[in-house]
């Protein structure tokens, strides 16, 4: 297995576990939030899916977002399947981009985001993307614990 394969496996496993988690949440709870300033459950799911697209655009533009407009703008929240449907083609494009990377690009391509003072190698940036989704999975498990809802075993 090469580095690209390992990165793809990490993205695949992270998303598999997120799906297991998200699809176990009863629709009645999708609007719940722990406080007025927090994401609701459905907002957090969209945040993860939309965030992946945003990160992909950041990578394509080597850090410069320019006049980025989210394809989710104006989309109403519905349910998990709707959110996954919205994200499906963007996820496929992102995975294709990763599949077509060359090993040396992971080390030699820099993502520079001057607006947040960030300079990262592409390999590092890709790993941070998977970490972002993982952090929100842990946060979502905390939401379900607070609601006393059964939590799926995602650590299989």
N, C-alpha and C positions, 0 to 999 in steps of 0.2 A: 504494500500500500504506500502510495506517495503522499506528499503533504496535501495536495489538492484533494485527494480521496479522503483523507482524514478530516479535512475541513468540511467537505460535503457530508460525511458521516455525522459530524457534530451538528450541522444544520438539520439534517434529517431526523436525528434522534431528539434534538431539542423540540422540533415541531411535532414529532409523533407524540411526545409527552404532553405538549401544550394541547394538542387536539384531544387527547384522552381526558385531560382536565376540563377543557372548555365544553366538550360534548356531554359531560356528566352533570353540568349545571342546569337545574330546572329553569325553564323559560321565565317562570314567575319571579325569579331572583335577578334577572339580567339588569334591572334598573337600580338594584340596591347599591348603596355606597356607605362606607363606615362613618363618613361625616360630609358636610356640605362642600368641602374643598377637595375631596378625593374623587378619583375616577369611579364611575359606576362600573359594574362588572362588564357590561357590553362596551363601555367606553375604553376600558383597559384592553379588551380583546382587539378592538379596532386600533388602539394606540400601538399595539405590538405589530399588527399586520401592516398598518400604514407606515410605522417606523421602519420596517424592513425595506419598503419601497423608497422612503426618504434616504436611508443609508445607501441603497443601491445607487440613487441619483448622485449622492455625495461622492461615491466611488467613481462613477462614470465621469464626473466633472472634476475629479481630483481635489474635492473640497469646496468648490465654488457652487453654490446653489442657484445663483443668479435670480431669476424671477420664477422660481419653482412654485407651481400651483398643484396642490394635492388632487389626485383623481377622486378622492373621497369627499371633496368639498361639495356641500349641498346634499350629500347622501343621508337619508334618514336611517336611524338605528332600527334594526328589526330583530334578528335572532342570529345565533352563531352561524348557521348555514348560509345566511345572507352575507355575513361578513366574510366568510371563507370564499364564497362565490365572487365577491368583489375583488378579493386579493389573488385569486387563482392565477390569472395571466401574469400578474406582476411577480408572483413567486416563481413561476416557470422561467420568466426572463432573467430573474436574479440568479437562479440555479444554473441556467445556461451560461451566464456570464462567468460564474465561478468555474464551471467545467472547462471553459475555454481559456482560463488563465494559464500562464506558463509559470513554472516553479520560481524562476528568478524574479518574476514580478512581485511575488509576496514579500521579498526583501528589498527590491529596488524601486518600487512605486511608492511614492509618498502621498498621503492624504493630508492636505494642509487646510485647516479651518481657522482662518485668522480671526473671525468673529468670536471664537471661543478660546483662542490661544492654543490650538491643538495641532500637533504634527505627529502623524503615526505612519508606520510602514503598513502597507496593505494587509499583510498577514495578521498583524496585530489588530487592525481595524475590523477585519472579518471576525476574529475571535470575540471582539467586544460586541459585535452585533448579536452573536449567539448568546453571549452573557446577558445582554439587555432582555432578551426574551425569557431567559432562565430566571432572572430576578423577578420579572412580572409573574412567572408561574408560582414562585414562592409567595409573592404578595397575594395572589389569587387563592392559594391554599389557606393563607391566613384569613381572607375574607370568608371562605367556606367554614373554617373553624369557628369564626365569630357567629356565623349564622346557624351553627350546629347542623350543617348539611354533611352527609357522607362525602368523604373525599376519596377520589379514585387513587388506586396505588399506581403512581407514576414512576416509582423507583424499581421497576421490574428488571 
